[in-house]
């Protein structure tokens, strides 16, 4: 038996709104807002509980240490850790904000995952994303690789590759630009890689926002994972979608099992892209496509309708639940489309709304917060650490958040060395709760 395991990123203690993500409309609009890291983390854990109650396996990935003192030190700020933070706050608050970002919570960007059923060597393959497009995200790749190699440590079952080289425009944004269609999690599937541009093309003047995913990076991941070339499809993001704020494909499309849910303007080739997906699948698939006349692209991006989690409930005969952000309720066309889906007699028969306001203000919904990893029973047992949740562990994590996280964080607070001390104390306790050992640099000194 193969399980869908959703690995959600635990929101870090320095969750803040610095508007660092060009191309992400919600992030830009929230610049300067005072954040509530405690509420953000608890909202994420509440979503995890909802998934568990649907019968799915739920796991967590630890947040990264922030502020990233070593990055600041490499940028020329000397002295003790506290002195580095204080000096960066005085000299360049925006640089400090980048080094303090809790963006690792967007776990859909942590890596691209291919299940063992798809890979030539019969192992699960994971390639951490290089996230080269943004400074605050590019510093994540090293720790993400270390964390994944700690959890997926059994070399007989798992391969965690190095990130794809990040020079030039060779950006890789992970599973946010990757979808998988299959008859079931245990059957060979078709993996769809969505890219924004070639790493080597030029002449893209007039664009509102630059695309982040390189075609060559997607192709490299497919080769590294040993995928059957006939079952790997590469599609280009629609320029209109990127310019509308769909900075990742998962803002306009989501797939699971035999179903693809997408906006009609998700891909540059339009209807031809959907036809290519159907041809690539040697099994029957279904499409739930929102037309521009039903859900305008601007509303689809604003509501994060397609950034919902599409999950098959275990033991429900293929019936699916759509895990939607509460934002959809405030967008009439998006809500009507979702309600019609649930009433249509198709595989989606349940809508589940979750409150992720702190996440949404920073530009990410339910699907951004999770990395889907199909695992066999043996692979699930082979995971390192204690990262698969049960109710008792989830409650301990909630209690940990309530004790360790601030309920108010402004840009000025990032320069407070006490925040660094608080964050490290929280992470030190977390590694014990998750049985991950000393994975943070500060623990290894």
C-alpha positions as CSV (number, residue, x, y, z in Angstrom):
1,X,0.0,0.0,0.0
2,X,1.2,3.5,-0.8
3,X,0.2,6.5,1.3
4,X,0.0,10.2,0.4
5,X,2.1,11.9,3.0
6,X,1.9,15.6,3.2
7,X,5.0,17.2,4.7
8,X,4.1,20.7,5.9
9,X,6.7,23.3,6.9
10,X,6.4,24.5,10.4
11,X,6.1,28.3,10.3
12,X,9.3,29.8,11.9
13,X,9.5,32.2,14.8
14,X,10.5,35.1,12.5
15,X,7.4,35.0,10.2
16,X,7.1,38.6,9.0
17,X,5.8,40.7,6.1
18,X,8.7,42.4,4.4
19,X,7.3,42.2,0.8
20,X,10.4,40.4,-0.5
21,X,8.8,38.4,-3.2
22,X,8.5,40.3,-6.5
23,X,5.8,38.8,-8.6
24,X,3.8,37.7,-5.5
25,X,1.0,40.2,-5.3
26,X,-0.1,39.3,-1.8
27,X,3.4,39.5,-0.5
28,X,3.9,42.9,-2.0
29,X,0.6,44.2,-0.7
30,X,1.4,43.1,2.8
31,X,4.7,44.9,3.1
32,X,5.1,46.5,6.5
33,X,2.2,44.7,8.1
34,X,2.9,43.6,11.7
35,X,2.9,39.8,11.8
36,X,1.8,37.3,14.4
37,X,4.2,34.3,14.1
38,X,2.3,32.4,16.9
39,X,-1.0,32.6,15.0
40,X,0.7,31.7,11.7
41,X,2.2,28.5,13.2
42,X,-1.0,27.5,14.9
43,X,-3.0,28.1,11.7
44,X,-0.6,25.8,9.9
45,X,-0.9,23.1,12.6
46,X,-4.7,23.4,12.5
47,X,-4.7,22.7,8.8
48,X,-2.5,19.6,9.4
49,X,-5.1,18.4,11.9
50,X,-7.9,18.7,9.3
51,X,-5.9,16.5,6.9
52,X,-5.3,13.9,9.6
53,X,-9.0,13.8,10.4
54,X,-9.6,13.0,6.7
55,X,-7.4,9.9,7.2
56,X,-4.3,11.2,5.5
57,X,-0.8,10.9,6.8
58,X,0.7,14.2,7.9
59,X,4.3,15.0,8.6
60,X,6.3,18.2,9.3
61,X,9.6,19.7,8.2
62,X,11.4,22.0,10.7
63,X,11.8,25.7,10.1
64,X,15.2,27.1,9.2
65,X,17.3,29.1,11.7
66,X,16.6,32.8,11.2
67,X,18.1,35.3,11.2
68,X,20.7,33.5,9.1
69,X,23.8,34.9,10.8
70,X,26.2,33.1,8.6
71,X,24.8,34.7,5.5
72,X,25.0,38.1,7.1
73,X,28.6,37.3,8.1
74,X,29.4,36.4,4.5
75,X,28.0,39.8,3.5
76,X,30.6,41.6,5.6
77,X,29.1,42.0,9.1
78,X,31.7,40.9,11.7
79,X,31.7,40.1,15.3
80,X,29.5,38.0,17.6
81,X,26.1,36.7,16.4
82,X,24.4,39.5,18.3
83,X,26.8,42.1,16.9
84,X,26.2,40.8,13.4
85,X,22.4,41.2,13.7
86,X,22.6,44.7,15.2
87,X,25.1,45.9,12.6
88,X,22.9,44.6,9.8
89,X,19.8,46.3,11.3
90,X,21.7,49.6,11.3
91,X,23.3,49.3,7.9
92,X,20.7,47.6,5.8
93,X,17.3,46.6,7.3
94,X,16.1,45.2,4.0
95,X,19.2,42.9,3.9
96,X,18.4,41.8,7.5
97,X,14.8,41.1,6.5
98,X,16.0,38.8,3.7
99,X,18.2,36.9,6.2
100,X,15.3,36.7,8.7
101,X,12.6,35.5,6.3
102,X,10.5,32.5,7.4
103,X,9.8,31.6,3.8
104,X,10.8,27.9,4.3
105,X,7.2,27.5,5.5
106,X,6.3,27.3,1.8
107,X,7.3,23.6,1.7
108,X,6.0,23.1,-1.9
109,X,9.2,24.9,-2.8
110,X,11.5,22.7,-0.7
111,X,12.1,20.0,-3.3
112,X,10.7,18.1,-6.3
113,X,9.6,14.5,-5.4
114,X,9.3,11.4,-7.6
115,X,7.8,8.3,-5.9
116,X,9.5,5.0,-6.2
117,X,6.9,3.8,-8.7
118,X,8.1,6.3,-11.2
119,X,11.9,6.0,-10.8
120,X,14.1,3.5,-12.7
121,X,15.9,2.4,-9.5
122,X,12.7,1.9,-7.5
123,X,13.7,4.4,-4.9
124,X,12.0,7.7,-3.9
125,X,14.0,10.6,-5.4
126,X,14.0,14.2,-4.0
127,X,15.9,17.2,-5.4
128,X,16.0,20.2,-3.2
129,X,15.1,23.4,-5.0
130,X,17.9,26.0,-5.5
131,X,15.3,28.9,-5.4
132,X,17.8,31.0,-7.2
133,X,15.3,33.8,-8.1
134,X,15.1,35.5,-4.7
135,X,17.9,36.1,-2.2
136,X,15.7,35.3,0.9
137,X,14.8,31.9,-0.7
138,X,18.2,31.1,-2.2
139,X,19.7,30.7,1.2
140,X,17.4,27.8,2.0
141,X,18.8,25.1,-0.2
142,X,21.7,24.1,2.1
143,X,19.6,23.5,5.2
144,X,16.7,21.9,3.2
145,X,19.2,19.4,1.8
146,X,20.5,18.6,5.3
147,X,17.0,18.2,6.8
148,X,15.8,16.0,4.0
149,X,18.9,13.8,4.2
150,X,18.3,13.4,7.9
151,X,14.7,12.3,7.4
152,X,15.1,10.4,4.1
153,X,18.4,8.8,5.3
154,X,17.8,5.2,4.2
155,X,19.9,5.0,1.0
156,X,18.3,1.7,0.0
157,X,14.9,3.5,-0.3
158,X,15.6,7.2,-0.8
159,X,17.9,9.5,-2.8
160,X,18.3,13.1,-1.9
161,X,20.2,14.9,-4.6
162,X,22.1,18.1,-4.5
163,X,20.2,21.1,-5.8
164,X,20.5,21.9,-9.5
165,X,23.3,24.4,-10.1
166,X,22.0,27.9,-9.7
167,X,24.0,30.1,-12.0
168,X,22.4,32.6,-14.3
169,X,18.7,32.0,-14.8
170,X,18.9,28.3,-13.9
171,X,16.1,28.6,-11.3
172,X,14.4,25.6,-9.7
173,X,11.3,26.3,-7.5
174,X,10.5,22.7,-6.5
175,X,7.2,21.0,-6.4
176,X,5.3,24.2,-6.9
177,X,6.0,23.8,-10.6
178,X,5.5,20.0,-10.7
179,X,2.4,17.8,-10.9
180,X,1.8,14.1,-11.0
181,X,-1.1,12.1,-12.5
182,X,-1.4,8.4,-11.9
183,X,-4.1,5.7,-11.5
184,X,-3.0,5.5,-7.9
185,X,0.0,6.5,-5.7
186,X,1.4,3.0,-6.1
187,X,1.2,2.9,-9.9
188,X,3.6,4.5,-12.4
189,X,2.4,8.0,-13.2
190,X,3.1,10.9,-15.6
191,X,5.1,13.8,-14.1
192,X,4.3,17.2,-15.5
193,X,7.1,19.8,-15.1
194,X,6.0,23.4,-15.7
195,X,8.6,26.0,-16.5
196,X,8.6,29.8,-17.2
197,X,11.5,30.1,-19.6
198,X,14.7,28.6,-20.8
199,X,17.7,29.5,-18.7
200,X,19.4,30.7,-21.9
201,X,16.8,32.6,-23.8
202,X,16.7,36.4,-24.0
203,X,14.4,39.1,-25.4
204,X,11.7,39.0,-22.7
205,X,11.1,42.7,-22.6
206,X,7.8,44.0,-21.6
207,X,7.0,41.4,-18.9
208,X,5.4,42.6,-15.7
209,X,7.1,39.8,-13.7
210,X,10.0,37.5,-14.5
211,X,9.3,33.8,-14.5
212,X,11.3,31.8,-12.0
213,X,11.5,28.2,-13.2
214,X,14.0,27.2,-16.0
215,X,13.2,24.5,-18.5
216,X,16.7,23.1,-18.2
217,X,16.4,22.8,-14.4
218,X,13.1,20.8,-14.8
219,X,14.8,18.6,-17.4
220,X,17.8,18.0,-15.0
221,X,15.5,17.0,-12.2
222,X,13.7,14.4,-14.5
223,X,17.1,13.0,-15.5
224,X,18.4,12.8,-11.9
225,X,15.2,11.0,-10.8
226,X,15.6,8.4,-13.6
227,X,12.1,9.0,-15.0
228,X,10.9,7.3,-18.2
229,X,11.1,10.1,-20.8
230,X,7.7,9.0,-22.2
231,X,6.2,9.7,-18.8
232,X,7.8,13.2,-18.2
233,X,6.1,16.1,-19.8
234,X,7.4,19.7,-19.9
235,X,4.9,22.6,-20.4
236,X,5.5,26.3,-20.4
237,X,3.6,28.6,-18.0
238,X,1.4,31.1,-19.6
239,X,3.1,34.5,-19.7
240,X,-0.3,36.0,-18.9
241,X,-0.5,33.9,-15.8
242,X,2.9,34.9,-14.5
243,X,2.2,38.6,-15.2
244,X,-1.1,38.2,-13.3
245,X,0.8,37.1,-10.2
246,X,0.9,33.3,-10.7
247,X,4.6,33.2,-9.7
248,X,4.3,29.4,-9.4
249,X,2.2,26.9,-11.4
250,X,0.5,25.8,-8.3
251,X,-1.3,29.1,-8.1
252,X,-3.3,28.1,-11.3
253,X,-3.2,24.3,-11.4
254,X,-3.2,21.3,-9.0
255,X,-3.3,17.6,-9.8
256,X,-3.8,14.3,-7.9
257,X,-4.6,10.8,-9.1
258,X,-6.5,11.0,-12.3
259,X,-7.7,14.6,-12.0
260,X,-6.2,17.9,-13.0
261,X,-7.8,21.1,-11.7
262,X,-6.6,24.2,-13.5
263,X,-7.4,27.6,-15.0
264,X,-7.7,27.6,-18.7
265,X,-4.9,30.2,-19.0
266,X,-2.4,28.2,-16.9
267,X,-0.2,27.1,-19.8
268,X,1.2,29.1,-22.7
269,X,-0.1,26.6,-25.3
270,X,-3.6,26.8,-24.0
271,X,-5.9,23.9,-25.0
272,X,-3.0,22.2,-26.7
273,X,-1.3,21.8,-23.3
274,X,-4.3,20.0,-21.9
275,X,-4.4,17.8,-24.9
276,X,-0.7,17.0,-24.5
277,X,-1.3,16.0,-20.9
278,X,-4.1,13.6,-22.0
279,X,-2.0,12.1,-24.7
280,X,1.0,11.5,-22.3
281,X,-1.2,9.5,-19.8
282,X,-1.6,5.8,-20.7
283,X,-4.6,5.8,-18.4
284,X,-7.9,7.8,-18.3
285,X,-7.7,11.2,-16.6
286,X,-10.3,13.9,-16.0
287,X,-10.0,17.7,-16.2
288,X,-11.8,20.3,-14.2
289,X,-10.9,23.5,-16.0
290,X,-12.2,27.0,-15.0
291,X,-12.8,29.2,-18.0
292,X,-11.8,32.8,-17.9
293,X,-15.5,33.6,-18.2
294,X,-16.2,31.6,-15.1
295,X,-13.3,32.6,-12.9
296,X,-11.2,35.6,-14.2
297,X,-7.5,34.9,-13.9
298,X,-7.1,37.9,-11.6
299,X,-9.7,36.5,-9.2
300,X,-8.1,33.0,-9.4
301,X,-4.8,34.5,-8.3
302,X,-6.4,36.6,-5.6
303,X,-8.5,33.8,-4.1
304,X,-5.8,31.1,-4.4
305,X,-8.6,28.8,-5.6
306,X,-6.1,26.5,-7.4
307,X,-3.6,26.6,-4.6
308,X,-6.0,24.3,-2.7
309,X,-4.9,20.8,-1.7
310,X,-6.6,18.1,-3.8
311,X,-6.6,14.9,-1.7
312,X,-8.1,11.5,-2.1
313,X,-9.6,10.3,1.2
314,X,-8.4,6.8,2.1
315,X,-11.2,4.2,1.9
316,X,-13.5,6.6,0.1
317,X,-13.4,4.8,-3.3
318,X,-11.5,7.6,-5.0
319,X,-13.6,10.4,-3.6
320,X,-11.6,13.6,-3.1
321,X,-11.7,16.6,-0.8
322,X,-10.6,20.1,-1.9
323,X,-8.8,21.9,1.0
324,X,-9.5,25.6,0.3
325,X,-8.4,28.8,1.9
326,X,-11.1,30.9,3.6
327,X,-10.3,33.6,1.0
328,X,-12.3,31.7,-1.6
329,X,-15.5,32.5,0.4
330,X,-14.9,36.2,-0.4
331,X,-14.6,35.7,-4.1
332,X,-17.9,35.0,-5.7
333,X,-16.8,33.4,-8.9
334,X,-14.2,31.2,-7.2
335,X,-16.7,30.0,-4.6
336,X,-19.3,29.3,-7.2
337,X,-16.8,27.3,-9.3
338,X,-15.8,25.2,-6.2
339,X,-19.4,24.6,-5.1
340,X,-20.3,23.5,-8.7
341,X,-17.3,21.0,-8.6
342,X,-18.5,19.5,-5.4
343,X,-22.1,19.2,-6.7
344,X,-21.2,17.8,-10.1
345,X,-21.0,14.2,-9.3
346,X,-17.2,14.1,-10.1
347,X,-14.4,12.9,-7.8
348,X,-14.4,16.1,-5.7
349,X,-17.4,15.7,-3.4
350,X,-16.2,17.7,-0.3
351,X,-15.0,21.3,0.2
352,X,-12.9,21.9,3.4
353,X,-12.2,25.5,4.2
354,X,-9.2,26.4,6.4
355,X,-8.1,29.7,8.0
356,X,-4.6,30.6,6.8
357,X,-4.8,34.3,7.0
358,X,-1.2,34.9,8.1
359,X,0.0,32.6,5.3
360,X,-2.3,34.2,2.7
361,X,-1.2,37.7,3.5
362,X,2.3,36.6,2.6
363,X,1.2,35.0,-0.6
364,X,0.6,31.3,-0.1
365,X,-2.3,29.0,0.5
366,X,-2.8,25.4,1.5
367,X,-0.8,23.8,-1.4
368,X,2.1,26.2,-0.9
369,X,2.5,24.9,2.7
370,X,2.9,21.2,1.8
371,X,5.3,18.9,0.0
372,X,3.4,15.8,-1.2
373,X,5.5,12.6,-0.9
374,X,3.8,9.3,-1.9
375,X,5.4,6.5,0.3
376,X,4.9,2.8,0.6
377,X,4.4,1.3,4.0
378,X,8.1,0.3,4.1
379,X,9.3,3.7,3.1
380,X,7.1,5.3,5.7
381,X,8.6,3.1,8.4
382,X,12.1,4.0,7.2
383,X,11.8,7.7,7.7
384,X,14.3,9.2,10.2
385,X,13.2,11.2,13.2
386,X,9.7,11.5,14.5
387,X,8.2,13.7,11.9
388,X,4.9,11.9,11.1
389,X,2.2,13.4,13.3
390,X,-0.3,11.8,15.6
391,X,-2.6,13.8,17.8
392,X,-0.3,13.6,20.8
393,X,2.7,15.0,18.9
394,X,0.5,17.7,17.2
395,X,-0.7,18.8,20.6
396,X,2.9,19.0,21.9
397,X,3.9,21.1,18.9
398,X,0.9,23.5,19.5
399,X,2.0,23.9,23.1
400,X,5.6,24.5,22.0
401,X,4.4,27.3,19.6
402,X,2.3,28.9,22.4
403,X,5.3,29.0,24.7
404,X,8.1,29.9,22.3
405,X,6.6,32.2,19.6
406,X,5.9,35.9,19.8
407,X,2.4,37.1,18.9
408,X,3.6,40.4,17.3
409,X,6.6,41.0,15.1
410,X,7.5,44.2,13.2
411,X,10.4,45.0,10.9
412,X,12.2,46.8,13.8
413,X,12.1,43.7,15.9
414,X,14.3,41.8,13.5
415,X,17.4,43.7,14.8
416,X,16.8,42.6,18.4
417,X,19.4,40.0,19.3
418,X,16.9,38.6,21.8
419,X,14.8,37.4,18.9
420,X,17.7,35.3,17.6
421,X,18.2,33.8,21.1
422,X,14.5,33.0,21.4
423,X,14.4,31.4,18.0
424,X,17.4,29.2,18.7
425,X,15.9,28.1,22.0
426,X,12.7,27.2,20.2
427,X,14.5,25.2,17.5
428,X,16.7,23.4,20.0
429,X,13.6,22.2,21.8
430,X,12.0,21.3,18.5
431,X,14.8,19.0,17.4
432,X,14.3,17.0,20.6
433,X,10.5,16.8,20.0
434,X,11.1,15.6,16.4
435,X,14.1,13.4,17.3
436,X,16.2,15.0,14.6
437,X,19.5,15.4,16.4
438,X,21.7,18.5,16.1
439,X,20.8,19.6,12.6
440,X,21.2,23.3,13.1
441,X,24.5,25.0,12.8
442,X,24.2,26.7,16.2
443,X,23.8,23.2,17.8
444,X,27.1,22.0,16.2
445,X,29.4,24.6,17.7
